Amino acid sequence: MNNDIPIFMYHSIAPRTGKVPLDFLSFTEAEFRSHLLYLKKNNFKTVTLSDLWKLDKDIIDQSKQRFAVITFDDGYLDNGLAAIKILQEFNMTATIFINPDFLDNSNENRLHVTNDSSWGYLNKHEIKSLAEKNIFDFQSHTMSHNHVFVSDKIIDFYSPDKFNKYYWLSWLLFPDLKSKWMEQMDKLSEMIPAGYPIFENHRALSGKQFLPDSDFIKFSINKHNSCSVSIEYLNNCTNNKGRFEENTEYDDRIQYEIGESKTFIENITNKTVDFICFPGGTYTAECLEWAKRFGFKAYMASSKIQVKSNLEALKRYRVNNLVCLKRISISKNYPSFFKNKMTDYLLCKLKVEQFLKKKNYFLQFLRKFRDIFQRIF
């Protein structure tokens, strides 16, 4: 087994209730604890990304000590409630990638709550408090985490029953409510106008944004609600649908997403922000160029990018001032009757050993069996 450094990707540590569109991102406390138990039993020392960069890479390569990094995306409140409790239990640390657009200005401190499974985001006061404990370090997940329209082709119309599919539309239309959107889903689902046209969309940093014309939006809503007009009709009509960003606008937006997020987080934590995780692993060459200009040291890889080794990437940083790191995402899609602590432990073991290129035929057989079972049932 090689001495590479596994980096884990998590989001939320909370019960999955099925009431929030993003429930699928959450691991339970028991699942997360089983993963950390694997790391502990296999002599992994967790470090934050900031601390990892301070280590001598040649010593890591030759050392018997094994290192791992735990990361959380989005900055959910439960990171400071449930995740921190389990990390402390195992004497481990983690990195949180946050989106400042989702933070409110509240000085409320909810970190003393002992049993809160509600969804929501850490606020500025809580992030500052957690940063001082040195259990988490905070890095950039860009400013907005938005989905944006990327073409003038309409693919659907909004209706309240589709909120779980188009929840991100509320972020675009009501940005002041982003920090509380999960607490106000019923309200927001009705605030978005029925019949609002849904254009082809993608992550905010996937490329130039299409900006719908406000008059066309009104026209589309009225037509849809008055006579159930078809998507084909609106796509073929000659009305001005909107425009694409100019090059300067696109450039300004990239700088805001990348540079402003770095400054914003540094002002809260009084610590340097050196690492960026692009939402959905989506970025362009322009994004990487600006990340380099703003002084980021590394970014998390897109799932489409093959990164040979995190350890080799760290060594390359000596000559390249921006490197790409890959992360491990642990699967949760296995039959419910297999669900127990040992299953979670073995899944973590399988993922890490695959990452470290160690053959484990028994675990691979279990994974194949799970995949076949899922297809059948």
C-alpha positions as CSV (number, residue, x, y, z in Angstrom):
1,M,0.0,0.0,0.0
2,N,1.4,3.4,-0.9
3,N,1.7,6.3,1.4
4,D,-0.7,8.7,-0.3
5,I,-3.0,11.0,1.7
6,P,-6.7,10.3,1.4
7,I,-9.0,13.4,1.6
8,F,-12.6,12.7,2.5
9,M,-15.6,14.7,1.3
10,Y,-18.6,15.2,3.6
11,H,-21.3,17.8,3.8
12,S,-23.7,17.2,6.7
13,I,-23.7,15.0,9.8
14,A,-27.4,14.7,10.7
15,P,-30.4,12.3,10.4
16,R,-31.9,12.1,6.9
17,T,-35.5,13.0,7.2
18,G,-36.5,13.3,3.6
19,K,-37.9,16.8,4.2
20,V,-35.0,18.8,2.6
21,P,-33.9,18.4,-1.0
22,L,-30.3,18.0,0.1
23,D,-30.9,15.2,2.6
24,F,-28.9,12.9,0.4
25,L,-25.8,14.8,1.4
26,S,-26.0,13.8,5.0
27,F,-24.4,11.0,6.9
28,T,-25.7,10.0,10.3
29,E,-23.6,10.3,13.4
30,A,-23.2,6.6,13.6
31,E,-22.0,6.3,10.0
32,F,-19.5,9.1,10.5
33,R,-18.2,7.6,13.7
34,S,-17.7,4.3,12.0
35,H,-15.5,6.0,9.3
36,L,-13.4,7.7,12.0
37,L,-13.0,4.4,13.8
38,Y,-11.5,3.0,10.7
39,L,-9.0,5.8,10.5
40,K,-8.1,5.5,14.1
41,K,-7.6,1.7,14.0
42,N,-5.4,2.0,10.9
43,N,-3.1,4.7,12.4
44,F,-4.3,7.6,10.3
45,K,-3.6,11.1,11.8
46,T,-6.0,13.7,10.5
47,V,-4.8,17.2,9.7
48,T,-6.4,20.2,8.2
49,L,-5.4,21.3,4.7
50,S,-3.6,24.2,6.3
51,D,-1.6,21.9,8.6
52,L,-0.9,19.5,5.8
53,W,0.9,22.2,3.8
54,K,3.2,22.8,6.7
55,L,4.5,19.2,6.8
56,D,7.6,18.2,5.0
57,K,6.4,16.1,2.0
58,D,9.5,13.9,1.9
59,I,9.1,13.0,5.5
60,I,5.5,12.1,4.8
61,D,6.7,9.8,2.0
62,Q,9.1,8.0,4.3
63,S,7.3,8.1,7.5
64,K,5.3,5.2,9.1
65,Q,2.8,7.8,10.2
66,R,-0.2,7.9,7.9
67,F,-2.1,11.1,7.2
68,A,-5.7,11.9,6.1
69,V,-7.8,15.0,5.7
70,I,-11.5,15.3,6.4
71,T,-13.4,18.0,4.6
72,F,-16.9,19.3,4.8
73,D,-18.6,21.3,2.0
74,D,-21.1,24.2,2.4
75,G,-20.7,25.1,6.1
76,Y,-23.8,23.4,7.6
77,L,-24.7,24.2,11.2
78,D,-24.5,20.5,12.1
79,N,-20.8,20.6,11.4
80,G,-20.4,22.7,14.6
81,L,-22.9,20.6,16.5
82,A,-22.6,16.9,15.6
83,A,-19.4,16.6,13.5
84,I,-17.3,18.5,16.0
85,K,-18.5,16.3,18.9
86,I,-17.3,13.2,17.1
87,L,-14.1,14.7,15.9
88,Q,-13.3,15.7,19.4
89,E,-14.1,12.1,20.6
90,F,-11.4,10.8,18.2
91,N,-9.0,13.7,18.6
92,M,-9.3,14.6,15.0
93,T,-9.5,17.8,12.9
94,A,-11.2,18.8,9.6
95,T,-11.5,21.5,7.0
96,I,-14.8,23.3,6.1
97,F,-15.4,24.9,2.7
98,I,-17.9,27.7,3.1
99,N,-20.0,29.9,0.8
100,P,-20.2,33.4,2.3
101,D,-23.4,34.2,0.4
102,F,-25.2,31.8,2.8
103,L,-24.0,33.4,6.0
104,D,-26.3,35.9,7.8
105,N,-25.2,38.7,10.1
106,S,-26.6,37.2,13.2
107,N,-24.5,37.1,16.4
108,E,-26.5,34.2,17.7
109,N,-24.4,31.3,18.9
110,R,-26.2,28.0,18.5
111,L,-23.1,25.9,19.1
112,H,-24.2,25.1,22.7
113,V,-27.3,23.2,21.4
114,T,-26.8,19.5,22.2
115,N,-29.6,17.9,20.2
116,D,-30.5,19.8,17.0
117,S,-31.0,17.9,13.8
118,S,-32.4,20.9,11.8
119,W,-30.7,22.1,8.7
120,G,-29.1,25.5,8.3
121,Y,-25.8,27.2,7.9
122,L,-23.1,28.4,10.4
123,N,-23.2,32.2,10.8
124,K,-20.2,34.5,11.0
125,H,-20.1,34.5,14.8
126,E,-20.1,30.7,14.9
127,I,-17.4,30.4,12.3
128,K,-15.2,32.8,14.2
129,S,-15.7,30.8,17.4
130,L,-15.0,27.4,15.7
131,A,-11.9,28.8,14.0
132,E,-10.5,29.8,17.4
133,K,-10.8,26.2,18.7
134,N,-8.4,24.9,16.0
135,I,-10.5,21.8,15.3
136,F,-11.7,23.2,11.9
137,D,-10.0,25.4,9.4
138,F,-12.2,27.3,7.0
139,Q,-11.5,27.5,3.2
140,S,-13.4,28.8,0.2
141,H,-16.3,27.1,-1.6
142,T,-16.7,30.3,-3.7
143,M,-19.1,33.0,-2.8
144,S,-22.5,31.9,-4.1
145,H,-22.8,28.1,-4.9
146,N,-25.4,29.2,-7.4
147,H,-26.9,27.3,-10.3
148,V,-27.2,29.7,-13.2
149,F,-28.9,29.6,-16.6
150,V,-26.4,28.8,-19.4
151,S,-28.5,29.0,-22.5
152,D,-31.7,30.5,-23.8
153,K,-33.3,27.1,-24.3
154,I,-36.3,26.5,-21.9
155,I,-36.5,23.0,-20.6
156,D,-39.3,23.3,-18.0
157,F,-41.7,25.5,-16.1
158,Y,-41.7,26.0,-12.4
159,S,-44.5,25.0,-10.2
160,P,-44.6,24.6,-6.4
161,D,-44.6,20.8,-6.6
162,K,-41.2,21.0,-8.3
163,F,-39.5,23.0,-5.6
164,N,-37.3,20.1,-4.5
165,K,-35.9,20.0,-8.1
166,Y,-35.5,23.7,-8.6
167,Y,-34.8,24.9,-5.0
168,W,-31.8,26.8,-6.3
169,L,-34.1,29.1,-8.2
170,S,-35.0,30.7,-4.9
171,W,-31.3,31.6,-4.4
172,L,-31.3,33.5,-7.7
173,L,-34.6,35.2,-7.2
174,F,-34.4,35.9,-3.4
175,P,-30.7,36.1,-2.6
176,D,-31.4,37.9,0.8
177,L,-33.2,34.7,2.0
178,K,-30.4,32.3,1.1
179,S,-29.2,31.8,4.6
180,K,-32.6,30.7,5.8
181,W,-33.9,29.0,2.6
182,M,-34.2,25.6,4.2
183,E,-36.3,27.0,7.1
184,Q,-38.6,28.7,4.7
185,M,-39.1,26.2,1.9
186,D,-42.9,26.2,2.1
187,K,-42.9,30.0,1.8
188,L,-40.3,30.1,-1.0
189,S,-42.0,27.4,-3.0
190,E,-45.0,29.7,-3.3
191,M,-42.9,32.9,-3.8
192,I,-41.4,31.6,-7.0
193,P,-44.0,32.5,-9.7
194,A,-45.7,29.4,-11.2
195,G,-44.8,29.2,-14.8
196,Y,-41.4,30.7,-14.4
197,P,-39.3,29.4,-17.3
198,I,-36.4,27.1,-16.4
199,F,-33.6,27.5,-18.9
200,E,-30.8,25.0,-19.3
201,N,-28.7,25.5,-16.2
202,H,-25.4,24.5,-14.6
203,R,-23.0,25.5,-11.8
204,A,-22.1,29.2,-11.5
205,L,-18.6,28.7,-12.6
206,S,-19.3,26.4,-15.6
207,G,-19.1,29.3,-18.1
208,K,-20.9,32.4,-19.2
209,Q,-24.3,33.0,-17.7
210,F,-27.5,33.6,-19.6
211,L,-29.5,36.6,-18.2
212,P,-33.2,36.3,-19.1
213,D,-35.0,39.5,-20.1
214,S,-37.5,40.5,-17.4
215,D,-40.2,41.2,-20.0
216,F,-39.8,37.8,-21.5
217,I,-40.1,36.2,-18.0
218,K,-43.4,38.0,-17.5
219,F,-44.6,37.0,-21.0
220,S,-43.6,33.4,-20.4
221,I,-45.4,33.2,-17.0
222,N,-48.5,34.9,-18.3
223,K,-48.7,32.6,-21.4
224,H,-48.1,29.5,-19.4
225,N,-50.7,30.3,-16.7
226,S,-53.3,31.5,-19.1
227,C,-53.3,28.9,-21.8
228,S,-50.8,26.2,-20.8
229,V,-48.4,27.2,-23.6
230,S,-45.9,24.6,-24.7
231,I,-42.1,24.8,-24.2
232,E,-41.7,24.5,-27.9
233,Y,-43.9,27.5,-28.5
234,L,-41.8,29.7,-26.2
235,N,-38.5,28.4,-27.5
236,N,-39.6,29.2,-31.1
237,C,-41.1,32.6,-30.4
238,T,-39.2,35.7,-31.6
239,N,-39.4,37.7,-28.4
240,N,-36.1,38.8,-26.9
241,K,-35.4,36.1,-24.3
242,G,-32.3,37.8,-22.8
243,R,-28.6,37.9,-23.3
244,F,-25.3,36.3,-22.4
245,E,-22.8,37.9,-20.1
246,E,-20.1,40.1,-21.8
247,N,-16.5,38.9,-21.3
248,T,-15.9,41.6,-18.7
249,E,-19.0,40.7,-16.8
250,Y,-18.0,37.0,-16.7
251,D,-14.5,38.0,-15.6
252,D,-15.9,40.2,-12.8
253,R,-18.2,37.4,-11.6
254,I,-15.3,34.9,-11.5
255,Q,-13.2,37.4,-9.5
256,Y,-16.1,37.9,-7.1
257,E,-16.8,34.2,-6.6
258,I,-13.1,33.4,-6.0
259,G,-11.3,36.5,-4.7
260,E,-14.1,38.0,-2.6
261,S,-14.8,34.6,-0.9
262,K,-11.1,34.4,0.1
263,T,-11.1,38.0,1.5
264,F,-14.5,37.5,3.3
265,I,-13.5,34.3,5.1
266,E,-10.1,35.7,6.1
267,N,-11.8,38.7,7.6
268,I,-14.0,36.4,9.8
269,T,-11.3,33.9,10.9
270,N,-8.2,36.1,10.9
271,K,-6.5,33.2,9.1
272,T,-5.2,32.8,5.6
273,V,-7.5,31.1,3.1
274,D,-5.3,29.0,0.7
275,F,-7.6,26.3,-0.6
276,I,-10.7,26.4,-2.8
277,C,-13.4,23.8,-3.6
278,F,-15.5,24.6,-6.7
279,P,-19.1,23.6,-6.2
280,G,-19.9,20.5,-8.1
281,G,-16.3,20.2,-9.1
282,T,-17.1,22.6,-11.9
283,Y,-14.6,25.2,-13.1
284,T,-13.0,26.6,-16.2
285,A,-9.4,27.5,-17.2
286,E,-10.3,31.1,-16.4
287,C,-11.3,30.0,-12.9
288,L,-8.0,28.3,-12.3
289,E,-6.0,31.2,-13.6
290,W,-7.8,33.6,-11.2
291,A,-7.4,31.1,-8.3
292,K,-3.7,31.2,-9.0
293,R,-3.6,35.0,-9.1
294,F,-5.4,35.3,-5.8
295,G,-2.8,33.1,-4.2
296,F,-4.7,29.8,-3.7
297,K,-2.4,26.8,-3.2
298,A,-4.7,24.0,-4.3
299,Y,-8.1,23.2,-5.5
300,M,-10.3,20.1,-5.2
301,A,-10.4,18.0,-8.4
302,S,-13.4,17.6,-10.6
303,S,-14.7,14.0,-10.7
304,K,-13.7,14.0,-14.4
305,I,-10.0,14.7,-13.6
306,Q,-7.6,11.9,-12.9
307,V,-5.2,12.9,-10.1
308,K,-2.4,10.5,-9.8
309,S,-1.5,11.2,-6.1
310,N,-2.2,13.8,-3.5
311,L,1.3,13.3,-2.1
312,E,2.8,13.9,-5.6
313,A,0.6,17.0,-6.0
314,L,2.0,18.4,-2.7
315,K,5.5,17.8,-3.9
316,R,4.8,19.5,-7.2
317,Y,3.7,22.6,-5.3
318,R,7.4,23.4,-4.9
319,V,7.4,24.2,-8.6
320,N,3.7,24.8,-9.4
321,N,1.9,27.4,-7.4
322,L,-1.5,25.8,-7.8
323,V,-2.1,22.1,-7.6
324,C,-5.1,19.8,-7.8
325,L,-6.1,17.4,-5.0
326,K,-8.6,14.5,-5.2
327,R,-11.1,13.5,-2.6
328,I,-12.9,10.3,-1.5
329,S,-16.7,10.2,-1.5
330,I,-18.1,7.2,0.5
331,S,-21.2,5.6,-1.0
332,K,-24.4,5.2,1.0
333,N,-26.5,3.3,-1.6
334,Y,-26.6,-0.2,-0.1
335,P,-29.5,-2.4,0.9
336,S,-31.0,-1.3,4.2
337,F,-30.7,-4.8,5.8
338,F,-26.9,-4.4,5.4
339,K,-27.0,-1.2,7.3
340,N,-24.9,-1.5,10.5
341,K,-21.6,-0.2,12.0
342,M,-19.6,-2.9,10.3
343,T,-21.0,-2.0,6.9
344,D,-20.0,1.6,7.3
345,Y,-16.6,0.6,8.6
346,L,-16.0,-1.8,5.6
347,L,-17.2,0.8,3.0
348,C,-14.7,3.3,4.4
349,K,-12.0,0.6,4.3
350,L,-12.9,-0.3,0.7
351,K,-12.8,3.4,-0.4
352,V,-9.5,4.1,1.3
353,E,-7.8,0.9,0.1
354,Q,-9.0,1.6,-3.5
355,F,-7.6,5.1,-3.2
356,L,-4.3,3.7,-2.0
357,K,-4.4,1.1,-4.8
358,K,-4.4,-1.9,-2.5
359,K,-6.3,-5.0,-3.8
360,N,-9.0,-6.3,-1.4
361,Y,-10.9,-8.9,-3.4
362,F,-13.4,-9.7,-0.6
363,L,-14.4,-6.1,-0.2
364,Q,-14.7,-5.7,-4.0
365,F,-16.9,-8.7,-4.1
366,L,-19.2,-7.2,-1.5
367,R,-19.4,-4.0,-3.5
368,K,-20.2,-5.9,-6.7
369,F,-22.9,-7.8,-4.8
370,R,-24.4,-4.5,-3.6
371,D,-24.4,-3.0,-7.1
372,I,-26.2,-6.0,-8.5
373,F,-28.7,-6.0,-5.7
374,Q,-29.5,-2.3,-6.3
375,R,-30.1,-2.9,-10.0
376,I,-32.4,-5.9,-9.3
377,F,-34.4,-4.3,-6.5
